[in-house]
Amino acid sequence: MMNNTLRNQCKLLPGSSVTGKWNKNQYKIIKELGCGANGIVYLVENGNRHYALKLSDNGTSIISEMNILKSFSKVQGSTLGPSFLEADDFIKSGKQLPFYVMEYIHGHDFLRFIEKKGASWIGVLMLQLLTSLSALHANGWVFGDLKPENLIVTSPAYKVRCVDVGGTTLIGRSVKEFTEFFDRGYWGLGSRKADPQYDLFAVAMIIINSAYPGRFHKKGEGYSQLNDLIKQKKDLLPYRKMLDKALHGKYDSALQMREDLVAVLSKQSHQKKTGTVRAATSQPVTRQARRSQNHSNKKRGGLFETFLLVAIISMLYVLYIYEQLL
């Protein structure tokens, strides 16, 4: 939670501007996007383009986050975080405040997107997330504070992106930032040491959170509670084995978890197709279908009668000609 002193120092009103002390670039404040322990993020405009600008009084934190964003840009195949634009200082009331500017990722909040589009999108988006996490882990980083609030689904391509890299931590260190519901330490299922399994636990909790948008608090033994809640939601049952492995840290990599997720989605797709075929071959005949069938039968009957009539007339004509020749 941001302290009041930091909020007062970093608070800016819509319509005001931030001008860099060194680069002289000017950014017009449109609205506040969010705030955290180390600063406030604003939607800003520069040259008819929108960006996200983070302002803080914590220079060390700003430098760390900037380095993370720069590292993200070097991770080939990963589009998890926003791209970095520039860094500068802003003078406010005689105090120098550091800030950096990054790509503004426009889209839908993850949970709202699932609510609107349906649970079938959970697996698709998690496939993308696991692919990006695999690239991130391979470069020595753990995302850390992985949760739906930090995930944006862009449109029209529907890609999952992250808007906050403040919790990203080098593998082997203690996770810098976390949210209890997505933290394995809170549930008694592991430490807060930064390793790939920490992120994969969070992915499992994001899937669970999709079925329980209101979330819940820990009561008693963590795993037993989570396991019972998974069983109670039909949307979670196909993922049950995969979730169990992720909650217990049994995946060596994000790619392993992704492979299991692909298998789950393939099975769901096969069952859906099989169910459609069965429904098509076993569904009761409707009134409209009966009418259509009767119409087809009448049409075929009419053609047969016409053919028969033509045949009879032809035979009578042949007999008439034969009699005339006699």
N, C-alpha and C positions, 0 to 999 in steps of 0.2 A: 504494500500500500504506500502511495506517495505521501510524504510528510507535507504539512501545510506550508512550511517555508519554501520548499522546492516548488510547490504548486503556485504559490504567489509570484515567485521569481520567473517561472516559465509560462504563466498564464497570458495568453494573447487573445484579443477579440477578433471576430470575423471582420474583414475589411482592412485590418492593420497589416503592416509589412515587416518582413525580416530581410535586412540587407547585410550581406556578408562583409565583414571588416576587411578581408584580404582580397577576395575575388570580386567583390562589389556586385554580385548577382542579387537581384531582388525577388522575393517571393511573397505574393499576396495570400494572406490567411483566409481560407474559405470556411473551414470548420475544424473542430477537434475530432480526431479519430479514436483516440484512446490515451490512457495514461498508466504509468506503472511506477515501480520503485525508483527508476532512474531517469524519468523525464516524461514529456508529453509529445505525442505524435499528432501532427496537423496535416490536413489536406490543404495543399497550397497550389498556386498557379504561377507559372512563369512562361512567357512567350506563348500563350494560348494552350499550354500543356499542363496537365495535372501531375503533381508529385506528392510524395509523403515526406514530411520534414520532422525530424526528431530533435527537440530542444531539451537541454539538460544543464545542470550545474555540476555534473559529475564528469569531469574530463576523462578520467580513467575508464569509466564505463563506456563512454562514447567511442573512445579509441578502440576498445575491445570489440564493440559491435561493428565498427567500421571494418576492422580486420576480418571479422567473420564474414561480412558481406562480400568483401574482396575475395576471400577464400572460396565462397560459394560460386563466384563467377568463374573460378578456375576449375570447378568440379564439372568435368565433361559429362553431359547427359542429364545433369540435375537442374531442374527449374523450381526447386523447392522454395527458396527465398527470393526476395526482391533484389534487383540489380542496384549496385551502388552508383551514385552520380557524382557527388562532391561533398567536401566538408569545409566548414569555416567557423568563424566566431561571430556572435551577435552582441552588440552593446545595448544593454537595457538598464536604464536608471544608473548609469555609471559602472555597471557590473558586466564583465565579459562572460558570456555563456556560449559554450560550444554547441554546434549542431551539425547534423549531416542530412543529406538529401538522397532519397532513394526512389526507385520505381513505385508508383502507386498501383497496387493490384486491385482492380475493380471487379466485383463479382458478388456472389451470394454467400452468406454465412453458411457453414457446413451443415449444421443441424436443421436450419430452415430449408436448405436445399433438399435434404432427405425427406423432410416433412412434406414438401411440395411435390417432389418427383417420385417418391416411394422408396421402400427399403431395398429394392433391387439395385439401386445405385450405390449402396454401401460398399459392396465387394468391388465394383468397378473403380471407385475412387480410392479404395485402399490398395488396389493393385498399383495405381500410379504413385501413391505415397510410399509404398514399400520399395518401388524402383528408385525413387529419389533418395530415400534413406540409405539404400545400398551404396549408392555413389558417395553419399556424405560420409558414411562409416569407413569406406575404403580410403578416404582422404584424412582419416584420423579424428573425425568429429562425431559427437552425439548431439542430437537436437535438444534434448533435455525437457523443456517445458512444452511438450507436445499435447495439444488439446484442441477441441473443436473451435474455440474462440480464436485461435491463431490460424485457423484454416479457412481459406476462401476458395470457392469454386467459381472459376472464371467462365464467361460465356462469350460466344456461342460454342466454343470448343469443349467446355466442361472439363477443365483441368484443375486439379487441386494444388493450391499454392499456399505458402505460409507468409504471414504478415509481421511476425515478431521473431527475431533471432536472439533475443536477450538471454535465453537460457542455454544457448549452444555452448558446449563444453568440450575441451580436448579429452579424448579417450584416456582413462586412467585417473583423471581428477574427480573431485566431488562435483556433482551437478550444481550449477550456479543458481538456477531458479527452477521451481517445480510447483505444481498445483496438486493438492492432496489426493483428489479423486483419481488422478492419472499416475500417481507416484507409488511404485512397488513397496517402498519403505513404509508408507502409510498403511498398506494392507498386510504388512508383515510377510511379504513375499520376496524380499531381497534388500540390498543396500542402496544407497544413493551414489554409488560409484558410477562414473560415466562409462558405460559399455553398450554395445549394440542391443543387448537384451533389455536394457532400460527403456530404450525407444520402442522396442517391439511389445513390451508390456503395455506401454501407453497406447499403441495401436489397438491392442485388444480391448483396452478400456474405452477407446473412442467408439469401437463397434458396439460395445455394451451400452455406452451412453446414447447411441443412436436409437436403441430400443427403450431406454429410460431417460428421456430428455430432461426430466426434473432432477435426476441423479439421486443419490441416497448416501447416508453416512455409514461408516463401519460399525457393525454391531457383532461383537464376539469375534470368532475366528474368521479372518479375512477371506480365505479361499472358499470355505464352506458357504459363506454368505453369497459370494459371487457365483459359485457353481449352482446354488439353488435358484438364484435369480435368472441365470442363463436358461435353466430348464423351463422356466415359467413363460418364456417368450418364444413363440414359434418362429419369428424372424431370426432368432439367434441359434436355433437348433442345428441348422446345417453347418454352422461355424464352430460347434461345440468342441470337437477334438482339437481344432486349430487354436481356439482360444485357451484351452487347457494347457497346451504346450507353451504358448506365449506367456501365460500367467506364471508358469513354473520356470521360465527361462531356458527351455529346452531347445530353442532354435540357435544355431551357431551364427546365422546371418539372416539379413532381411530377405535375401533371395530364397532361402529355404522356406521361410514363411510364405513368400509369394507363390512358390510352387504348390504348396498345400492349398492356398487360396484359389489358384487356377483350377485345381482338381475339384474343389467345392463348387465353383461357378460352372464348370463343365458338366458336373453331375446335375446341377439344378437345371441347366439348359436342356439336357437330355430328357429329364423327367418332365419338363414343361412341354417339349415336343411330343413325347409319348402320350402325355395326358391329352393334348390337343387332338391327336389322331384317334385315341380311344373315344373321346367325346364326340368326334365327328361320326364315328361308326356306330355308336351305341345310343345316341340321343334320340328321344321319342319323336315321332312324326308330328309336326305342328299342323294346325289347320291350313296355314298358308302352303305348307309343303304338300298336304293332301290335295289341295286345289290345283297346285302346279302339276302333281302327278296325274290327277284326273284329266287335266287339260291335255297333257302329253298323250295319255291313253286315247282320249277322244280324237286327237289329231291323227294318231297312228291308225285308229279305226276308220276314220274318214278317208284316209288315203287308200286303205285296203278295199273299202266299199267302192271307191271310184275306179280302182284297178279292176275289180270284179265286174262292175257294170260295163266298162269298156270291153272286157274280154267277152262277155255275153253278147253284146251288140255286134262285135266282130264275127263271132261264130254264127249268129243269125244272118248276117250279111253274106257270109260264105255259103250258107245253105241256100239262100235266095238265089245267088248266082248259079249254084249247081243245078237247082231246079229249072232255071231258065235255059240252061244248056241242054237238058234232057228233052 
